[in-house]
Amino acid sequence: KITEYGYLVEGSIPMNTLTNMQLWQNKDKTELICALMRAEFTKTESGIDMGWIAWNDPRLPKPAFHNPKPFGTCKLVK
């Protein structure tokens, strides 16, 4: 959704899917290992420059989505 300040992306994953894929990191089913990233698109004379912003600084020379450094623990709360 385009907003006054940019855009908003929302999604949902059923809790059973996370359980079936055995992604929970604790017995209480409140912690997941995940990475949150934002794409930044800038128009240039030669096209579009795409950059990625991670929630932490993985200290990588370029985005590497299969590298564990950008990942951390997300704790789900009700």
mmCIF file of the N, C-alpha and C atoms, coordinates in Angstrom:
data_MODEL
# 
_entry.id   MODEL 
# 
loop_
_atom_site.group_PDB 
_atom_site.id 
_atom_site.type_symbol 
_atom_site.label_atom_id 
_atom_site.label_alt_id 
_atom_site.label_comp_id 
_atom_site.label_asym_id 
_atom_site.label_entity_id 
_atom_site.label_seq_id 
_atom_site.pdbx_PDB_ins_code 
_atom_site.Cartn_x 
_atom_site.Cartn_y 
_atom_site.Cartn_z 
_atom_site.occupancy 
_atom_site.B_iso_or_equiv 
_atom_site.pdbx_formal_charge 
_atom_site.auth_seq_id 
_atom_site.auth_comp_id 
_atom_site.auth_asym_id 
_atom_site.auth_atom_id 
_atom_site.pdbx_PDB_model_num 
ATOM 1   N N  . LYS A 1 1  ? 0.852  -1.166  0.000   1.00 0.00 ? 1  LYS A N  1 
ATOM 2   C CA . LYS A 1 1  ? 0.000  0.000   0.000   1.00 0.00 ? 1  LYS A CA 1 
ATOM 3   C C  . LYS A 1 1  ? 0.899  1.230   0.000   1.00 0.00 ? 1  LYS A C  1 
ATOM 4   N N  . ILE A 1 2  ? 0.621  2.171   -0.871  1.00 0.00 ? 2  ILE A N  1 
ATOM 5   C CA . ILE A 1 2  ? 1.379  3.422   -0.909  1.00 0.00 ? 2  ILE A CA 1 
ATOM 6   C C  . ILE A 1 2  ? 0.794  4.369   0.132   1.00 0.00 ? 2  ILE A C  1 
ATOM 7   N N  . THR A 1 3  ? 1.678  4.961   0.924   1.00 0.00 ? 3  THR A N  1 
ATOM 8   C CA . THR A 1 3  ? 1.250  5.885   1.972   1.00 0.00 ? 3  THR A CA 1 
ATOM 9   C C  . THR A 1 3  ? 1.843  7.263   1.709   1.00 0.00 ? 3  THR A C  1 
ATOM 10  N N  . GLU A 1 4  ? 1.506  8.209   2.549   1.00 0.00 ? 4  GLU A N  1 
ATOM 11  C CA . GLU A 1 4  ? 2.040  9.567   2.435   1.00 0.00 ? 4  GLU A CA 1 
ATOM 12  C C  . GLU A 1 4  ? 3.565  9.582   2.590   1.00 0.00 ? 4  GLU A C  1 
ATOM 13  N N  . TYR A 1 5  ? 4.114  8.610   3.343   1.00 0.00 ? 5  TYR A N  1 
ATOM 14  C CA . TYR A 1 5  ? 5.543  8.586   3.649   1.00 0.00 ? 5  TYR A CA 1 
ATOM 15  C C  . TYR A 1 5  ? 6.324  7.509   2.905   1.00 0.00 ? 5  TYR A C  1 
ATOM 16  N N  . GLY A 1 6  ? 5.664  6.746   2.058   1.00 0.00 ? 6  GLY A N  1 
ATOM 17  C CA . GLY A 1 6  ? 6.361  5.664   1.344   1.00 0.00 ? 6  GLY A CA 1 
ATOM 18  C C  . GLY A 1 6  ? 5.405  4.539   1.021   1.00 0.00 ? 6  GLY A C  1 
ATOM 19  N N  . TYR A 1 7  ? 5.675  3.386   1.565   1.00 0.00 ? 7  TYR A N  1 
ATOM 20  C CA . TYR A 1 7  ? 4.821  2.230   1.297   1.00 0.00 ? 7  TYR A CA 1 
ATOM 21  C C  . TYR A 1 7  ? 4.789  1.326   2.516   1.00 0.00 ? 7  TYR A C  1 
ATOM 22  N N  . LEU A 1 8  ? 3.776  0.462   2.547   1.00 0.00 ? 8  LEU A N  1 
ATOM 23  C CA . LEU A 1 8  ? 3.592  -0.472  3.643   1.00 0.00 ? 8  LEU A CA 1 
ATOM 24  C C  . LEU A 1 8  ? 3.336  -1.845  3.050   1.00 0.00 ? 8  LEU A C  1 
ATOM 25  N N  . VAL A 1 9  ? 4.064  -2.828  3.538   1.00 0.00 ? 9  VAL A N  1 
ATOM 26  C CA . VAL A 1 9  ? 3.877  -4.202  3.092   1.00 0.00 ? 9  VAL A CA 1 
ATOM 27  C C  . VAL A 1 9  ? 3.475  -5.033  4.301   1.00 0.00 ? 9  VAL A C  1 
ATOM 28  N N  . GLU A 1 10 ? 2.379  -5.745  4.177   1.00 0.00 ? 10 GLU A N  1 
ATOM 29  C CA . GLU A 1 10 ? 1.913  -6.608  5.256   1.00 0.00 ? 10 GLU A CA 1 
ATOM 30  C C  . GLU A 1 10 ? 1.743  -8.021  4.724   1.00 0.00 ? 10 GLU A C  1 
ATOM 31  N N  . GLY A 1 11 ? 1.913  -8.969  5.589   1.00 0.00 ? 11 GLY A N  1 
ATOM 32  C CA . GLY A 1 11 ? 1.711  -10.360 5.218   1.00 0.00 ? 11 GLY A CA 1 
ATOM 33  C C  . GLY A 1 11 ? 1.362  -11.167 6.450   1.00 0.00 ? 11 GLY A C  1 
ATOM 34  N N  . SER A 1 12 ? 0.947  -12.382 6.238   1.00 0.00 ? 12 SER A N  1 
ATOM 35  C CA . SER A 1 12 ? 0.652  -13.245 7.376   1.00 0.00 ? 12 SER A CA 1 
ATOM 36  C C  . SER A 1 12 ? 1.044  -14.681 7.043   1.00 0.00 ? 12 SER A C  1 
ATOM 37  N N  . ILE A 1 13 ? 1.448  -15.379 8.087   1.00 0.00 ? 13 ILE A N  1 
ATOM 38  C CA . ILE A 1 13 ? 1.794  -16.791 7.976   1.00 0.00 ? 13 ILE A CA 1 
ATOM 39  C C  . ILE A 1 13 ? 1.049  -17.496 9.101   1.00 0.00 ? 13 ILE A C  1 
ATOM 40  N N  . PRO A 1 14 ? 0.255  -18.515 8.789   1.00 0.00 ? 14 PRO A N  1 
ATOM 41  C CA . PRO A 1 14 ? -0.439 -19.231 9.863   1.00 0.00 ? 14 PRO A CA 1 
ATOM 42  C C  . PRO A 1 14 ? 0.556  -19.840 10.856  1.00 0.00 ? 14 PRO A C  1 
ATOM 43  N N  . MET A 1 15 ? 0.214  -19.780 12.121  1.00 0.00 ? 15 MET A N  1 
ATOM 44  C CA . MET A 1 15 ? 1.082  -20.339 13.163  1.00 0.00 ? 15 MET A CA 1 
ATOM 45  C C  . MET A 1 15 ? 1.348  -21.817 12.918  1.00 0.00 ? 15 MET A C  1 
ATOM 46  N N  . ASN A 1 16 ? 0.344  -22.555 12.406  1.00 0.00 ? 16 ASN A N  1 
ATOM 47  C CA . ASN A 1 16 ? 0.538  -23.977 12.117  1.00 0.00 ? 16 ASN A CA 1 
ATOM 48  C C  . ASN A 1 16 ? 1.616  -24.206 11.064  1.00 0.00 ? 16 ASN A C  1 
ATOM 49  N N  . THR A 1 17 ? 1.743  -23.277 10.131  1.00 0.00 ? 17 THR A N  1 
ATOM 50  C CA . THR A 1 17 ? 2.790  -23.405 9.112   1.00 0.00 ? 17 THR A CA 1 
ATOM 51  C C  . THR A 1 17 ? 4.163  -23.353 9.766   1.00 0.00 ? 17 THR A C  1 
ATOM 52  N N  . LEU A 1 18 ? 4.348  -22.421 10.692  1.00 0.00 ? 18 LEU A N  1 
ATOM 53  C CA . LEU A 1 18 ? 5.633  -22.316 11.394  1.00 0.00 ? 18 LEU A CA 1 
ATOM 54  C C  . LEU A 1 18 ? 5.905  -23.580 12.202  1.00 0.00 ? 18 LEU A C  1 
ATOM 55  N N  . THR A 1 19 ? 4.874  -24.126 12.805  1.00 0.00 ? 19 THR A N  1 
ATOM 56  C CA . THR A 1 19 ? 5.016  -25.365 13.581  1.00 0.00 ? 19 THR A CA 1 
ATOM 57  C C  . THR A 1 19 ? 5.345  -26.536 12.665  1.00 0.00 ? 19 THR A C  1 
ATOM 58  N N  . ASN A 1 20 ? 4.601  -26.672 11.567  1.00 0.00 ? 20 ASN A N  1 
ATOM 59  C CA . ASN A 1 20 ? 4.827  -27.782 10.634  1.00 0.00 ? 20 ASN A CA 1 
ATOM 60  C C  . ASN A 1 20 ? 6.216  -27.736 10.007  1.00 0.00 ? 20 ASN A C  1 
ATOM 61  N N  . MET A 1 21 ? 6.744  -26.551 9.810   1.00 0.00 ? 21 MET A N  1 
ATOM 62  C CA . MET A 1 21 ? 8.087  -26.403 9.235   1.00 0.00 ? 21 MET A CA 1 
ATOM 63  C C  . MET A 1 21 ? 9.181  -26.476 10.299  1.00 0.00 ? 21 MET A C  1 
ATOM 64  N N  . GLN A 1 22 ? 8.777  -26.667 11.558  1.00 0.00 ? 22 GLN A N  1 
ATOM 65  C CA . GLN A 1 22 ? 9.698  -26.791 12.694  1.00 0.00 ? 22 GLN A CA 1 
ATOM 66  C C  . GLN A 1 22 ? 10.641 -25.580 12.794  1.00 0.00 ? 22 GLN A C  1 
ATOM 67  N N  . LEU A 1 23 ? 10.055 -24.398 12.692  1.00 0.00 ? 23 LEU A N  1 
ATOM 68  C CA . LEU A 1 23 ? 10.850 -23.167 12.726  1.00 0.00 ? 23 LEU A CA 1 
ATOM 69  C C  . LEU A 1 23 ? 10.957 -22.526 14.102  1.00 0.00 ? 23 LEU A C  1 
ATOM 70  N N  . TRP A 1 24 ? 10.154 -22.991 15.046  1.00 0.00 ? 24 TRP A N  1 
ATOM 71  C CA . TRP A 1 24 ? 10.218 -22.403 16.386  1.00 0.00 ? 24 TRP A CA 1 
ATOM 72  C C  . TRP A 1 24 ? 11.558 -22.698 17.037  1.00 0.00 ? 24 TRP A C  1 
ATOM 73  N N  . GLN A 1 25 ? 12.072 -21.724 17.777  1.00 0.00 ? 25 GLN A N  1 
ATOM 74  C CA . GLN A 1 25 ? 13.360 -21.863 18.438  1.00 0.00 ? 25 GLN A CA 1 
ATOM 75  C C  . GLN A 1 25 ? 13.236 -22.187 19.918  1.00 0.00 ? 25 GLN A C  1 
ATOM 76  N N  . ASN A 1 26 ? 11.987 -22.209 20.422  1.00 0.00 ? 26 ASN A N  1 
ATOM 77  C CA . ASN A 1 26 ? 11.790 -22.551 21.835  1.00 0.00 ? 26 ASN A CA 1 
ATOM 78  C C  . ASN A 1 26 ? 10.493 -23.335 21.989  1.00 0.00 ? 26 ASN A C  1 
ATOM 79  N N  . LYS A 1 27 ? 10.341 -23.985 23.127  1.00 0.00 ? 27 LYS A N  1 
ATOM 80  C CA . LYS A 1 27 ? 9.169  -24.853 23.346  1.00 0.00 ? 27 LYS A CA 1 
ATOM 81  C C  . LYS A 1 27 ? 7.880  -24.063 23.498  1.00 0.00 ? 27 LYS A C  1 
ATOM 82  N N  . ASP A 1 28 ? 7.970  -22.778 23.877  1.00 0.00 ? 28 ASP A N  1 
ATOM 83  C CA . ASP A 1 28 ? 6.780  -21.943 24.036  1.00 0.00 ? 28 ASP A CA 1 
ATOM 84  C C  . ASP A 1 28 ? 6.250  -21.413 22.702  1.00 0.00 ? 28 ASP A C  1 
ATOM 85  N N  . LYS A 1 29 ? 6.976  -21.686 21.633  1.00 0.00 ? 29 LYS A N  1 
ATOM 86  C CA . LYS A 1 29 ? 6.602  -21.232 20.281  1.00 0.00 ? 29 LYS A CA 1 
ATOM 87  C C  . LYS A 1 29 ? 6.430  -19.713 20.230  1.00 0.00 ? 29 LYS A C  1 
ATOM 88  N N  . THR A 1 30 ? 7.454  -19.014 20.733  1.00 0.00 ? 30 THR A N  1 
ATOM 89  C CA . THR A 1 30 ? 7.428  -17.551 20.708  1.00 0.00 ? 30 THR A CA 1 
ATOM 90  C C  . THR A 1 30 ? 8.656  -16.949 20.036  1.00 0.00 ? 30 THR A C  1 
ATOM 91  N N  . GLU A 1 31 ? 9.650  -17.773 19.689  1.00 0.00 ? 31 GLU A N  1 
ATOM 92  C CA . GLU A 1 31 ? 10.883 -17.240 19.106  1.00 0.00 ? 31 GLU A CA 1 
ATOM 93  C C  . GLU A 1 31 ? 11.182 -17.876 17.760  1.00 0.00 ? 31 GLU A C  1 
ATOM 94  N N  . LEU A 1 32 ? 11.541 -17.015 16.810  1.00 0.00 ? 32 LEU A N  1 
ATOM 95  C CA . LEU A 1 32 ? 11.933 -17.449 15.465  1.00 0.00 ? 32 LEU A CA 1 
ATOM 96  C C  . LEU A 1 32 ? 13.245 -16.781 15.103  1.00 0.00 ? 32 LEU A C  1 
ATOM 97  N N  . ILE A 1 33 ? 14.044 -17.448 14.303  1.00 0.00 ? 33 ILE A N  1 
ATOM 98  C CA . ILE A 1 33 ? 15.207 -16.796 13.714  1.00 0.00 ? 33 ILE A CA 1 
ATOM 99  C C  . ILE A 1 33 ? 14.727 -16.184 12.402  1.00 0.00 ? 33 ILE A C  1 
ATOM 100 N N  . CYS A 1 34 ? 14.950 -14.884 12.238  1.00 0.00 ? 34 CYS A N  1 
ATOM 101 C CA . CYS A 1 34 ? 14.453 -14.219 11.037  1.00 0.00 ? 34 CYS A CA 1 
ATOM 102 C C  . CYS A 1 34 ? 15.348 -13.029 10.700  1.00 0.00 ? 34 CYS A C  1 
ATOM 103 N N  . ALA A 1 35 ? 15.124 -12.490 9.530   1.00 0.00 ? 35 ALA A N  1 
ATOM 104 C CA . ALA A 1 35 ? 15.820 -11.282 9.097   1.00 0.00 ? 35 ALA A CA 1 
ATOM 105 C C  . ALA A 1 35 ? 14.776 -10.336 8.525   1.00 0.00 ? 35 ALA A C  1 
ATOM 106 N N  . LEU A 1 36 ? 14.853 -9.094  8.909   1.00 0.00 ? 36 LEU A N  1 
ATOM 107 C CA . LEU A 1 36 ? 13.959 -8.075  8.383   1.00 0.00 ? 36 LEU A CA 1 
ATOM 108 C C  . LEU A 1 36 ? 14.783 -7.137  7.520   1.00 0.00 ? 36 LEU A C  1 
ATOM 109 N N  . MET A 1 37 ? 14.358 -6.978  6.271   1.00 0.00 ? 37 MET A N  1 
ATOM 110 C CA . MET A 1 37 ? 15.103 -6.136  5.344   1.00 0.00 ? 37 MET A CA 1 
ATOM 111 C C  . MET A 1 37 ? 14.133 -5.258  4.563   1.00 0.00 ? 37 MET A C  1 
ATOM 112 N N  . ARG A 1 38 ? 14.634 -4.139  4.130   1.00 0.00 ? 38 ARG A N  1 
ATOM 113 C CA . ARG A 1 38 ? 13.835 -3.212  3.339   1.00 0.00 ? 38 ARG A CA 1 
ATOM 114 C C  . ARG A 1 38 ? 14.567 -2.934  2.030   1.00 0.00 ? 38 ARG A C  1 
ATOM 115 N N  . ALA A 1 39 ? 13.825 -2.956  0.937   1.00 0.00 ? 39 ALA A N  1 
ATOM 116 C CA . ALA A 1 39 ? 14.403 -2.619  -0.365  1.00 0.00 ? 39 ALA A CA 1 
ATOM 117 C C  . ALA A 1 39 ? 14.254 -1.115  -0.579  1.00 0.00 ? 39 ALA A C  1 
ATOM 118 N N  . GLU A 1 40 ? 15.276 -0.510  -1.105  1.00 0.00 ? 40 GLU A N  1 
ATOM 119 C CA . GLU A 1 40 ? 15.263 0.922   -1.395  1.00 0.00 ? 40 GLU A CA 1 
ATOM 120 C C  . GLU A 1 40 ? 15.552 1.084   -2.887  1.00 0.00 ? 40 GLU A C  1 
ATOM 121 N N  . PHE A 1 41 ? 14.607 1.618   -3.641  1.00 0.00 ? 41 PHE A N  1 
ATOM 122 C CA . PHE A 1 41 ? 14.748 1.777   -5.085  1.00 0.00 ? 41 PHE A CA 1 
ATOM 123 C C  . PHE A 1 41 ? 14.924 3.251   -5.412  1.00 0.00 ? 41 PHE A C  1 
ATOM 124 N N  . THR A 1 42 ? 15.966 3.562   -6.187  1.00 0.00 ? 42 THR A N  1 
ATOM 125 C CA . THR A 1 42 ? 16.250 4.932   -6.576  1.00 0.00 ? 42 THR A CA 1 
ATOM 126 C C  . THR A 1 42 ? 16.389 4.995   -8.093  1.00 0.00 ? 42 THR A C  1 
ATOM 127 N N  . LYS A 1 43 ? 15.646 5.914   -8.727  1.00 0.00 ? 43 LYS A N  1 
ATOM 128 C CA . LYS A 1 43 ? 15.763 6.084   -10.174 1.00 0.00 ? 43 LYS A CA 1 
ATOM 129 C C  . LYS A 1 43 ? 17.081 6.771   -10.488 1.00 0.00 ? 43 LYS A C  1 
ATOM 130 N N  . THR A 1 44 ? 17.783 6.254   -11.488 1.00 0.00 ? 44 THR A N  1 
ATOM 131 C CA . THR A 1 44 ? 19.023 6.852   -11.962 1.00 0.00 ? 44 THR A CA 1 
ATOM 132 C C  . THR A 1 44 ? 18.917 7.053   -13.468 1.00 0.00 ? 44 THR A C  1 
ATOM 133 N N  . GLU A 1 45 ? 19.881 7.715   -14.055 1.00 0.00 ? 45 GLU A N  1 
ATOM 134 C CA . GLU A 1 45 ? 19.866 7.922   -15.499 1.00 0.00 ? 45 GLU A CA 1 
ATOM 135 C C  . GLU A 1 45 ? 19.965 6.607   -16.258 1.00 0.00 ? 45 GLU A C  1 
ATOM 136 N N  . SER A 1 46 ? 20.612 5.622   -15.667 1.00 0.00 ? 46 SER A N  1 
ATOM 137 C CA . SER A 1 46 ? 20.800 4.343   -16.355 1.00 0.00 ? 46 SER A CA 1 
ATOM 138 C C  . SER A 1 46 ? 19.764 3.287   -15.961 1.00 0.00 ? 46 SER A C  1 
ATOM 139 N N  . GLY A 1 47 ? 18.790 3.651   -15.138 1.00 0.00 ? 47 GLY A N  1 
ATOM 140 C CA . GLY A 1 47 ? 17.779 2.677   -14.731 1.00 0.00 ? 47 GLY A CA 1 
ATOM 141 C C  . GLY A 1 47 ? 17.384 2.857   -13.276 1.00 0.00 ? 47 GLY A C  1 
ATOM 142 N N  . ILE A 1 48 ? 17.347 1.773   -12.552 1.00 0.00 ? 48 ILE A N  1 
ATOM 143 C CA . ILE A 1 48 ? 16.970 1.812   -11.137 1.00 0.00 ? 48 ILE A CA 1 
ATOM 144 C C  . ILE A 1 48 ? 18.067 1.167   -10.301 1.00 0.00 ? 48 ILE A C  1 
ATOM 145 N N  . ASP A 1 49 ? 18.489 1.880   -9.271  1.00 0.00 ? 49 ASP A N  1 
ATOM 146 C CA . ASP A 1 49 ? 19.470 1.357   -8.331  1.00 0.00 ? 49 ASP A CA 1 
ATOM 147 C C  . ASP A 1 49 ? 18.701 0.751   -7.165  1.00 0.00 ? 49 ASP A C  1 
ATOM 148 N N  . MET A 1 50 ? 18.986 -0.513  -6.844  1.00 0.00 ? 50 MET A N  1 
ATOM 149 C CA . MET A 1 50 ? 18.286 -1.192  -5.768  1.00 0.00 ? 50 MET A CA 1 
ATOM 150 C C  . MET A 1 50 ? 19.252 -1.452  -4.618  1.00 0.00 ? 50 MET A C  1 
ATOM 151 N N  . GLY A 1 51 ? 18.880 -1.012  -3.443  1.00 0.00 ? 51 GLY A N  1 
ATOM 152 C CA . GLY A 1 51 ? 19.691 -1.247  -2.257  1.00 0.00 ? 51 GLY A CA 1 
ATOM 153 C C  . GLY A 1 51 ? 18.861 -1.936  -1.198  1.00 0.00 ? 51 GLY A C  1 
ATOM 154 N N  . TRP A 1 52 ? 19.529 -2.611  -0.285  1.00 0.00 ? 52 TRP A N  1 
ATOM 155 C CA . TRP A 1 52 ? 18.840 -3.337  0.782   1.00 0.00 ? 52 TRP A CA 1 
ATOM 156 C C  . TRP A 1 52 ? 19.313 -2.815  2.121   1.00 0.00 ? 52 TRP A C  1 
ATOM 157 N N  . ILE A 1 53 ? 18.360 -2.612  3.018   1.00 0.00 ? 53 ILE A N  1 
ATOM 158 C CA . ILE A 1 53 ? 18.659 -2.139  4.360   1.00 0.00 ? 53 ILE A CA 1 
ATOM 159 C C  . ILE A 1 53 ? 18.203 -3.216  5.332   1.00 0.00 ? 53 ILE A C  1 
ATOM 160 N N  . ALA A 1 54 ? 19.138 -3.718  6.130   1.00 0.00 ? 54 ALA A N  1 
ATOM 161 C CA . ALA A 1 54 ? 18.821 -4.761  7.113   1.00 0.00 ? 54 ALA A CA 1 
ATOM 162 C C  . ALA A 1 54 ? 18.570 -4.124  8.473   1.00 0.00 ? 54 ALA A C  1 
ATOM 163 N N  . TRP A 1 55 ? 17.895 -4.841  9.366   1.00 0.00 ? 55 TRP A N  1 
ATOM 164 C CA . TRP A 1 55 ? 17.616 -4.329  10.705  1.00 0.00 ? 55 TRP A CA 1 
ATOM 165 C C  . TRP A 1 55 ? 18.869 -4.258  11.552  1.00 0.00 ? 55 TRP A C  1 
ATOM 166 N N  . ASN A 1 56 ? 19.918 -4.913  11.121  1.00 0.00 ? 56 ASN A N  1 
ATOM 167 C CA . ASN A 1 56 ? 21.208 -4.813  11.799  1.00 0.00 ? 56 ASN A CA 1 
ATOM 168 C C  . ASN A 1 56 ? 22.266 -4.588  10.725  1.00 0.00 ? 56 ASN A C  1 
ATOM 169 N N  . ASP A 1 57 ? 23.477 -4.370  11.092  1.00 0.00 ? 57 ASP A N  1 
ATOM 170 C CA . ASP A 1 57 ? 24.548 -4.177  10.121  1.00 0.00 ? 57 ASP A CA 1 
ATOM 171 C C  . ASP A 1 57 ? 25.303 -5.490  9.974   1.00 0.00 ? 57 ASP A C  1 
ATOM 172 N N  . PRO A 1 58 ? 25.003 -6.266  8.910   1.00 0.00 ? 58 PRO A N  1 
ATOM 173 C CA . PRO A 1 58 ? 25.665 -7.565  8.758   1.00 0.00 ? 58 PRO A CA 1 
ATOM 174 C C  . PRO A 1 58 ? 27.116 -7.453  8.303   1.00 0.00 ? 58 PRO A C  1 
ATOM 175 N N  . ARG A 1 59 ? 27.564 -6.247  7.979   1.00 0.00 ? 59 ARG A N  1 
ATOM 176 C CA . ARG A 1 59 ? 28.944 -5.992  7.550   1.00 0.00 ? 59 ARG A CA 1 
ATOM 177 C C  . ARG A 1 59 ? 29.343 -6.891  6.370   1.00 0.00 ? 59 ARG A C  1 
ATOM 178 N N  . LEU A 1 60 ? 28.449 -6.901  5.381   1.00 0.00 ? 60 LEU A N  1 
ATOM 179 C CA . LEU A 1 60 ? 28.702 -7.649  4.152   1.00 0.00 ? 60 LEU A CA 1 
ATOM 180 C C  . LEU A 1 60 ? 28.870 -6.651  3.013   1.00 0.00 ? 60 LEU A C  1 
ATOM 181 N N  . PRO A 1 61 ? 29.751 -6.924  2.045   1.00 0.00 ? 61 PRO A N  1 
ATOM 182 C CA . PRO A 1 61 ? 29.962 -5.975  0.948   1.00 0.00 ? 61 PRO A CA 1 
ATOM 183 C C  . PRO A 1 61 ? 28.739 -5.822  0.043   1.00 0.00 ? 61 PRO A C  1 
ATOM 184 N N  . LYS A 1 62 ? 27.899 -6.842  -0.035  1.00 0.00 ? 62 LYS A N  1 
ATOM 185 C CA . LYS A 1 62 ? 26.663 -6.761  -0.819  1.00 0.00 ? 62 LYS A CA 1 
ATOM 186 C C  . LYS A 1 62 ? 25.641 -7.695  -0.170  1.00 0.00 ? 62 LYS A C  1 
ATOM 187 N N  . PRO A 1 63 ? 24.352 -7.496  -0.457  1.00 0.00 ? 63 PRO A N  1 
ATOM 188 C CA . PRO A 1 63 ? 23.336 -8.355  0.164   1.00 0.00 ? 63 PRO A CA 1 
ATOM 189 C C  . PRO A 1 63 ? 23.584 -9.834  -0.124  1.00 0.00 ? 63 PRO A C  1 
ATOM 190 N N  . ALA A 1 64 ? 23.456 -10.650 0.893   1.00 0.00 ? 64 ALA A N  1 
ATOM 191 C CA . ALA A 1 64 ? 23.616 -12.098 0.768   1.00 0.00 ? 64 ALA A CA 1 
ATOM 192 C C  . ALA A 1 64 ? 22.538 -12.728 1.652   1.00 0.00 ? 64 ALA A C  1 
ATOM 193 N N  . PHE A 1 65 ? 21.396 -13.029 1.057   1.00 0.00 ? 65 PHE A N  1 
ATOM 194 C CA . PHE A 1 65 ? 20.240 -13.445 1.827   1.00 0.00 ? 65 PHE A CA 1 
ATOM 195 C C  . PHE A 1 65 ? 20.377 -14.825 2.446   1.00 0.00 ? 65 PHE A C  1 
ATOM 196 N N  . HIS A 1 66 ? 21.381 -15.574 2.064   1.00 0.00 ? 66 HIS A N  1 
ATOM 197 C CA . HIS A 1 66 ? 21.585 -16.894 2.648   1.00 0.00 ? 66 HIS A CA 1 
ATOM 198 C C  . HIS A 1 66 ? 22.728 -16.885 3.658   1.00 0.00 ? 66 HIS A C  1 
ATOM 199 N N  . ASN A 1 67 ? 23.264 -15.711 3.937   1.00 0.00 ? 67 ASN A N  1 
ATOM 200 C CA . ASN A 1 67 ? 24.306 -15.555 4.937   1.00 0.00 ? 67 ASN A CA 1 
ATOM 201 C C  . ASN A 1 67 ? 23.619 -15.347 6.291   1.00 0.00 ? 67 ASN A C  1 
ATOM 202 N N  . PRO A 1 68 ? 24.047 -16.002 7.352   1.00 0.00 ? 68 PRO A N  1 
ATOM 203 C CA . PRO A 1 68 ? 23.359 -15.881 8.646   1.00 0.00 ? 68 PRO A CA 1 
ATOM 204 C C  . PRO A 1 68 ? 23.563 -14.539 9.355   1.00 0.00 ? 68 PRO A C  1 
ATOM 205 N N  . LYS A 1 69 ? 24.516 -13.705 8.932   1.00 0.00 ? 69 LYS A N  1 
ATOM 206 C CA . LYS A 1 69 ? 24.802 -12.472 9.666   1.00 0.00 ? 69 LYS A CA 1 
ATOM 207 C C  . LYS A 1 69 ? 23.612 -11.510 9.785   1.00 0.00 ? 69 LYS A C  1 
ATOM 208 N N  . PRO A 1 70 ? 22.743 -11.355 8.765   1.00 0.00 ? 70 PRO A N  1 
ATOM 209 C CA . PRO A 1 70 ? 21.614 -10.428 8.936   1.00 0.00 ? 70 PRO A CA 1 
ATOM 210 C C  . PRO A 1 70 ? 20.490 -10.981 9.805   1.00 0.00 ? 70 PRO A C  1 
ATOM 211 N N  . PHE A 1 71 ? 20.582 -12.241 10.221  1.00 0.00 ? 71 PHE A N  1 
ATOM 212 C CA . PHE A 1 71 ? 19.499 -12.859 10.978  1.00 0.00 ? 71 PHE A CA 1 
ATOM 213 C C  . PHE A 1 71 ? 19.646 -12.609 12.469  1.00 0.00 ? 71 PHE A C  1 
ATOM 214 N N  . GLY A 1 72 ? 18.520 -12.618 13.152  1.00 0.00 ? 72 GLY A N  1 
ATOM 215 C CA . GLY A 1 72 ? 18.482 -12.474 14.591  1.00 0.00 ? 72 GLY A CA 1 
ATOM 216 C C  . GLY A 1 72 ? 17.247 -13.187 15.125  1.00 0.00 ? 72 GLY A C  1 
ATOM 217 N N  . THR A 1 73 ? 16.955 -13.012 16.399  1.00 0.00 ? 73 THR A N  1 
ATOM 218 C CA . THR A 1 73 ? 15.810 -13.659 17.004  1.00 0.00 ? 73 THR A CA 1 
ATOM 219 C C  . THR A 1 73 ? 14.640 -12.687 17.102  1.00 0.00 ? 73 THR A C  1 
ATOM 220 N N  . CYS A 1 74 ? 13.495 -13.120 16.593  1.00 0.00 ? 74 CYS A N  1 
ATOM 221 C CA . CYS A 1 74 ? 12.248 -12.373 16.742  1.00 0.00 ? 74 CYS A CA 1 
ATOM 222 C C  . CYS A 1 74 ? 11.439 -13.058 17.834  1.00 0.00 ? 74 CYS A C  1 
ATOM 223 N N  . LYS A 1 75 ? 10.957 -12.275 18.761  1.00 0.00 ? 75 LYS A N  1 
ATOM 224 C CA . LYS A 1 75 ? 10.121 -12.827 19.822  1.00 0.00 ? 75 LYS A CA 1 
ATOM 225 C C  . LYS A 1 75 ? 8.688  -12.355 19.597  1.00 0.00 ? 75 LYS A C  1 
ATOM 226 N N  . LEU A 1 76 ? 7.776  -13.298 19.458  1.00 0.00 ? 76 LEU A N  1 
ATOM 227 C CA . LEU A 1 76 ? 6.373  -12.997 19.240  1.00 0.00 ? 76 LEU A CA 1 
ATOM 228 C C  . LEU A 1 76 ? 5.664  -12.862 20.584  1.00 0.00 ? 76 LEU A C  1 
ATOM 229 N N  . VAL A 1 77 ? 4.918  -11.788 20.743  1.00 0.00 ? 77 VAL A N  1 
ATOM 230 C CA . VAL A 1 77 ? 4.166  -11.553 21.976  1.00 0.00 ? 77 VAL A CA 1 
ATOM 231 C C  . VAL A 1 77 ? 2.696  -11.341 21.627  1.00 0.00 ? 77 VAL A C  1 
ATOM 232 N N  . LYS A 1 78 ? 1.836  -11.724 22.547  1.00 0.00 ? 78 LYS A N  1 
ATOM 233 C CA . LYS A 1 78 ? 0.393  -11.532 22.335  1.00 0.00 ? 78 LYS A CA 1 
ATOM 234 C C  . LYS A 1 78 ? -0.058 -10.223 22.926  1.00 0.00 ? 78 LYS A C  1 
# 
